[in-house]
Amino acid sequence: MSAWEAAGLVGVLTTLAAYALVQLHRLNAVGATALWMNFLGSSLILVSLSQHFNLSAAAIEAAWAAISLFGLVRVLLRRR
């Protein structure tokens, strides 16, 4: 397994863990931890896609990362 594939798998596991924890009411879906997990997971998947590009996968992961980043900015601004 290459480092690129490993990064993608860690990204998938991170994103799925965030989703599972939200569904189990262990994380707030709009809280910083879940948003960071989603941003990190999507970013790692995008890194892996740089080696074996797939436009539809890249589009969904880029959107997921952007939405998560938007949510993180909102969380940070509310804390001020």
Secondary structure, 3 states (H helix, E strand, C coil): CCHHHHHHHHHHHHHHHHHHHHHCCCCCCCCHHHHHHHHHHHHHHHHHHCCCCCHHHHHHHHHHHHHHHHHHHHHHHHCC
